[in-house]
Amino acid sequence: MNRYHIFLDTLTKEIKYPFARRKIRNEYTVHLDDSYEAFLAQGMNPKTAESYAIAAMGDPQEIGQMLNIVHHPIFSWLYLTSKLFLIVTVLSFLLLFGPSLWQRISTLDEYSASITDELQALEPLYYQQLDQHIVVGNTEFSFQDFVYTEDGRVLISVKHKSLTSRSPFLGNLFAYDFETMIDGKPIALTGSNFTIISGIPEGGLDYVFANSPTYTKTWSSHLLLVYRGIGKVPQEVVINIQTLDGSTRQIQIKRGN
């Protein structure tokens, strides 16, 4: 039996979308194993290292609830259904019209916008390109875009990339101590003030903010940090992430720099 089964069972119990549970459980198992090995290397005995690794992750129920927002069951089911429908439609089309038509279609140039294009298309009051990077666990986070909208939202796009053969551990921002200061004022990272969204759905940000945040494959390589209720364009945004070894990763965004 997995040594972390109580922690993992509690966490995944909060995930309503069943197809996401296994992936999330595997990701957290890998991260717990990494932490366990790190504490063993510090000279702890196995039982103590196991306890420290679990404690460092935080409250599994709270983590599960936050991840459940990202992996919203209703829209995840809709996504799965639409994907299956699309596969059936494409296969039927190919059977009906044959490979010659497929060859003609495959020669068409397909335009693919970037997440930067999508953010600029929102016509924000302020936009700034970023080029800052931090490494947390096995994942590199690249902060790319800083946007302020007329309805008082700060949007920061973050690209994630695994530095190992394992998948990026996207729970890092949930599992570690994560804090944000905007113009020197700490921001409460609650559901009403802050959201992490995996990309921008087809309906745009109006669609996201009119409903619960949804998981989307639109930009699967990016996260979007959304801060609400910001009264003016920030002069400075500081994001601190404290890792398991006690060190702090910091992103400092200054307007115009």
N, C-alpha and C positions, 0 to 999 in steps of 0.2 A: 504493500500500500504506500502511495506517495506520502512522504513525510509532511507535506504541506496540505493534506487533503481537507482539513477543517477550514483553513484560510481560503483555499481555492473553491471549496463548496459554497462557503458563505458569499464569496465574491460573485461567482457565476450564477448563483440563485437569483441575483438582482437583474440579470440579463434576460430580458423577455424574448429576444429573438434567438431561437434554439441553434441556428446555424452559425451564430457568432460565438457561442459559448466555448466550443472546442478550441478555436483559434486563440481566444482570449486566455483560456486556461493554459494552453501550451506556452504562450508568451510570458505569462506570469511565472510558470514553472521554470522556464529558462532563466528569468531574471532572479528568482529566488535561489536557484542553483548557483548563479554567478555571485550573489551576495554571500551565500553559504561558504563558497570556496574562498572568497576574499577574507571572511572572518576566520576561517581555518588558518589561512596564511598568516594571520596576525597572532597566532598561537592559542586561539580558543579551542576548547575541546568540542567534539561534534555536537553534543546536546546544546551547549551554550551558543555555538555558532548558528545552529538551527533557530533557536529562539530569537537571536539578534536579527537574523535575516528576515524572519516573519515580522518582528516588531518594526523594522525599518521601512516596511512597505506601507504602514499606516492601517487605517480602519478598512477592512475588506468590504464591509457593507456600503460605506460611503464611496469607495472607489467603484464598486459595482453599479451603484446608482448613477454616478457620473458617466460611466461607460455606457450605461443603458440609454442615456440621452443621445449619445452619439450613434448607437446602434438601435435606433427607434424601431420597434417591431412592425408597426403598420407599414411604414415606408420601405422597410427592408423586405417584407413580404411582397409589396407591390413591385419592388425592383426585381426580385427573383421571378415573379410571375411574368413581368414584361420581358425579362431576359429569355425565359423559356419560349414565350410567344414569338419573340424575334427570331430565335433559332429555327423554330418550326416554319415561320414565314420565309426565311432565307432559303432553307432547304427545299421548300415547295417551289419557290421561284426558280431555283437552279434546275430542279427536275422538269419544270414546265418549259423553260426557255432555252436550256442547253448551255454548253460551255462557250459557244461563240459570243453570245450576248454578255456573258460574264467577262470575257476577255476585253470587250469594248468598255464595259463599266470600270474595270480595273485600271484602265488607262487614264481615267479622269483624275485631275489634280484635286486633292481634298485639302481645304484650308483648315488649319488647326490653330486656334488662338491660344495664347498663354494666359495664366492666371493674372499676370500683370495687365494684359489687354482687358480682361473681364473687369478688373478693379477700376481701371481708367474709364471704362465705358459707363461706370456709375456716375460719372461727372462729379467727383468729390470736390469739396471746398479746398482740400489740400492733399497733395500726393508727393511722396518722396521715395525714391529708390534706395534700398538698403543693401549692404554687403557685409554682414556680420555673421559669424559662425561660432557655435559652441558644440562640444561633444559631451553627451550624457549617456553613460552605459555604452552600448554598442552602436549608438546612433548619432549621426551628425545632423544638427539642426541649423539650416541656413535661413536667416531672416532677410527677406527680399523686398517687401513692399510695406509702406506705412501710409495709411489713408485716414482722412477725417471727413465724415459726411455731414451734410447740412442738418441731419436730425440728431447730431451729437454722439455719433459712434466712431470709435477708433478701431480700425481694422489693420491687423498685421499678418501678412502671409509668411508662412514658414515652410520651407521644403525640408523633408526628412530623407535620410539615406543611411542604410546600414553599412557599417565599416567592417562587418564580418560576413560569413556565409549565412548567418541567421537573418530572419526578417527584422526590420526596424521595430524596436520596442516602443510603440506609440503611447503606452501607459506611463512613460517616464514623467510627463508633465503632470500626471495625476498622483503618481506614487511619491514623488519627492516634494519637499517643502518648496512651494512655488509662490512668489509674491511679486506684485507690481506696484511701482510708485509712478504717479503721473503728476508732473510739476511739484514734486516733493510730497505729495499726498498719497498715503497708502490706499489702494483700491480693494474693497471687499470682493473676493472672488466667489460671489454667490450666483445662483441661477438668474437673478434679475439684473445683475450688473455685468456678468462675464459668461462667455460661452466659447468652447472650442468646437469648431465645425470642420469636418473633413471636406473641404472644397466648397464650391458654389453650385447649387443645383440649377437646373435649366431655367427654373422660374425666377432666378435672381435673388438678391438679398431681401426684396420685399416679400417674396414667398417664404423665405426662411424665418423672418421676424414675425410674420403673420401666423405661423404655426410653430410647433416644437421643432428645434434643430434636428435635421435628419442626416443620416449617413448617406453619402453619395459617392459614386465612382468618377464623377466629373473630373476631379483633380485628386486622384488617389495618392499622389506623391506629395501633397501639400496639406498643411493645417492652416486654419484661419482663426486667429485670436480676435475675439470681438468684445470690446469694452463699451458699455452703454452709459448714457447720462453724463457725458463729458461736455462741459459747458462751452468750451472754446478749443481752438487748435492747440494741442499741447506743445510747450517749448521743449520738454524733456520727458522721456519715458524710460524708466529703469526696470528691468526684469531680472530677478535673482532666482536661481534654482540651486538649492543645497543638495548635494549628492550624498550617497551613503558613507563616503569616507570623510564627510565633514567639510569638504571644500565647497566653494560657491562658484557657479558659472553665472556670469553677468552679461546682459545685453543692455547697452546704453544708447538710446536713440535721441539725438539732439536735432531740433528743427533746423533745416538748412545745411546740416553737415552730412 
